[in-house]
Every structure is written in structure tokens, then in C-alpha cells.
Amino acid sequence: MDTPENLSETIAACKNRREEAFSRLVDMYARRLYGYFYRLTGKAEVSEELLSEMFLKLVEKIDTYRDGSFEKWLFTIATNVFRDHLRARRREKKFLDWKERQMLIDSQSRSGGVEYLTDSLQVNLEKLDEETRELLALRYYSQLSFSQIARMRSQPIGTVLSKVHRGLKKLRELMGE
């Protein structure tokens, strides 16, 4: 397991443009970032593209990292990468309409027209507003603490706690629990 000292050394090496240090960061965070993107998009291919974009941004922006929570800084960039993705999609059509059509196309192509069972959680996550979906993904799939999310979003921790609580309540209602 990497210690904070090892992480600091790795970040310093990244700032000195040492390729192996960037590889260590990719190894450390790729899985959590992919999970975050997947829960936001529901598509493996899009999540992989966003993950690639994220690591390009990491190389570009590593010099802007200052002391503090590296994970907060990293997931702030990830959130911005996702939001950029959404803005690009909105210019073509509303993102949710596109997503719904894609899910229908995917289910028909996989099953040859037979009803395809989809991930109930993912379907219901998509019914939530973007902010709530983002908060739940940051908390439960990216494993950020409430305080890290609050600092990342420049919001009081109580606000984040209540929004996550309301989001979970709404998700339970949608799932029929």
C-alpha cells in the first residue's frame, strides 16, 4: 500500500516529468476513476475514453497541484472531464435522450431483439439529476469521504450529507425498495 510519503514522492517525480511516476499514478487510481466514470455514463467505451482524457489532463495539470488532498484534486479534474463530456453531448442533442436511445440500441443488438436485462442500479441512477448522480458516484464508487467531496465542491459538509441522503432516498424509491 502506498503511504502519503510515497504519494508525495510520486507526485514530485511526476512534476519532474518522470514517466514511471505517471505510470504509478495510473496504477493507483485507474480503477477508481474508471468506476466513477462508468457509474456516471453507464458505458464501458465512454468510461475508457474519459479515463484516457483524465490521464492526459493529469499530465497537463500536475504542476497545478499544491499541498492538500491529492484525491480531491484528482477527482475535481475527473468531474471537469465528465462535465466537458456532457457539454459536448448537449451540443448535439440532450444527453439523456441520447443515452436512452443508446441503451435501447445496445439491448436490441445484444439480444437480437429479445428483451435484455440491464443493470437496474444504472438505469435508476440515470433517472436522477446530474448533481445527485455525481455526488453518489463520488461517494460510493470513487470512495471519497463526505469532507473531501465538500471541499472539492466548495460546499458545507452538511449540504453534501443532506444531498447524498436525499439522493439515496430517491434512488431507493426508484428501485422500489
Steps between C-alpha positions, in 0.01 A plus 500: 500500500627844418559737788448875487878535478513268198217694339683829560814355346304370202334838446837676524641257243199570274570870523852418380338319203620152597295255298514218757345733760203568274469123450484454879220758526311326221540168681384656828191682372387352168257255653323752723485762225364246252232399753410865552467561125309176445240583762456843345474379140395134517716421199835323512626655176416855608649435843824383341512811282439724801768316696749558217404867487536518877856374494591740220364781719702364792821534297402850389392622843730322748695822553184669632468254790594653832499351846170360618293202406632356176182293461283812528713670235494189277124444523438870441680460168304180432174682567603776261591243234153348540330840486694586184375173358141592587531844344625345177207260495247772571610693193391206285186408695385478854726250673227300670305448177813375330574270794151351493519428126846346537380269775214385277734444204751315722233275650357412158839428345612281792181301520397493135174675588432294814456708814840559656543518876682818590667607818207625708725721709646668192158554343372661819816707551436652160157614616662720766613853422864542398611654830351220709641231271842668521488522882403133536775394259761707685396359837430134427697416187798731536509449876550865586401609849221748555756759612708448184190542284398811695843659450506399134161662439563797733186415695436448871524134603140511626380598154687209343370259766139607445528489121649149511234388750219639281661341193517159667138534614389587146707210357336258744157628396586455132622146565180415686662427836 
